[in-house]
Amino acid sequence: MQTKFSVFLRPFAPDDYILLNKWRHDPEIQEYTGGPVRYVSIEMEKAWVHDKMMNNAKDIYWAICLNDESQRMIGYTSLNDIDHLNKRVIFGGLVIGEKDCRNGISMFEADLLKMDYAFNQLNMHCIVDECLSIHPSTPHTLRALGFKKGGVLRDYVYKNGKYHDIDVYSLLRSEYDEMMNAGNYSIRKLIRNFAKCCKESNQQI
């Protein structure tokens, strides 16, 4: 993917655990993650980052950084459970930790870079993703990216004192190519499609 983006992805660096631990303890970020809130010590975070740096056969983690002179780390993301036999991969989470970068553009750009890597470097056939049904943005983001909803895992996650449904989405290589060839992965079109998905969801409520 040759387009000039405002962000780029790089492997974790040893000192990234400091920011990651800060974001992990941010209640605003943790509110809509797919698992329970976990309080992780700085030493555990450091060990986790080191493990992800040294082992990337099944899971690939990246820092999301600004594509400018600062190269500031603003978030992180991943591809998980890479399955070369069945050519499928879990899209993984994406966190924009720095609040001044939560305009949606950085998120979409990081998603596009991950999709490009999954399909054009790892030769995947299918990307799968899951999110809380109540998440205020992820379901609309996935639909804007061309993902199709495949089902619902009912009462699948216990979080904040209650059980929540999980929505399951997937994107095939052929669908990705169709979206790419139609020019639907420009940031302008993605934002417009995201707004459309939000509006449709509100009308269904």
Secondary structure as the mmCIF struct_conf table of DSSP 4:
data_model
#
loop_
_struct_conf.conf_type_id
_struct_conf.id
_struct_conf.beg_label_comp_id
_struct_conf.beg_label_asym_id
_struct_conf.beg_label_seq_id
_struct_conf.end_label_comp_id
_struct_conf.end_label_asym_id
_struct_conf.end_label_seq_id
BEND BEND1 THR A 3 THR A 3
BEND BEND2 SER A 6 SER A 6
STRN STRN1 VAL A 7 PRO A 11
HELX_RH_3T_P HELX_RH_3T_P1 PRO A 14 ASP A 16
HELX_RH_AL_P HELX_RH_AL_P1 TYR A 17 ARG A 24
TURN_TY1_P TURN_TY1_P1 HIS A 25 HIS A 25
HELX_RH_AL_P HELX_RH_AL_P2 PRO A 27 GLN A 30
TURN_TY1_P TURN_TY1_P2 GLU A 31 TYR A 32
BEND BEND3 THR A 33 GLY A 35
HELX_RH_AL_P HELX_RH_AL_P3 ILE A 42 MET A 54
BEND BEND4 ALA A 57 LYS A 58
STRN STRN2 ILE A 60 LEU A 66
BEND BEND5 ASN A 67 SER A 70
STRN STRN3 MET A 73 ASP A 83
TURN_TY1_P TURN_TY1_P3 HIS A 84 LYS A 87
STRN STRN4 ARG A 88 ILE A 90
STRN STRN5 LEU A 94 ILE A 96
BEND BEND6 GLU A 98 GLU A 98
HELX_RH_3T_P HELX_RH_3T_P2 LYS A 99 CYS A 101
BEND BEND7 ASN A 103 GLY A 104
HELX_RH_AL_P HELX_RH_AL_P4 ILE A 105 ASN A 120
TURN_TY1_P TURN_TY1_P4 GLN A 121 GLN A 121
BEND BEND8 LEU A 122 LEU A 122
BEND BEND9 HIS A 125 HIS A 125
STRN STRN6 CYS A 126 LEU A 132
TURN_TY1_P TURN_TY1_P5 SER A 133 ILE A 134
BEND BEND10 PRO A 136 SER A 137
HELX_RH_AL_P HELX_RH_AL_P5 THR A 138 ALA A 144
TURN_TY1_P TURN_TY1_P6 LEU A 145 GLY A 146
STRN STRN7 LYS A 148 LYS A 159
TURN_TY1_P TURN_TY1_P7 ASN A 160 GLY A 161
STRN STRN8 LYS A 162 LEU A 172
HELX_RH_AL_P HELX_RH_AL_P6 ARG A 173 ASN A 181
TURN_TY1_P TURN_TY1_P8 ALA A 182 TYR A 185
BEND BEND11 SER A 186 SER A 186
HELX_RH_AL_P HELX_RH_AL_P7 ILE A 187 GLN A 204
#
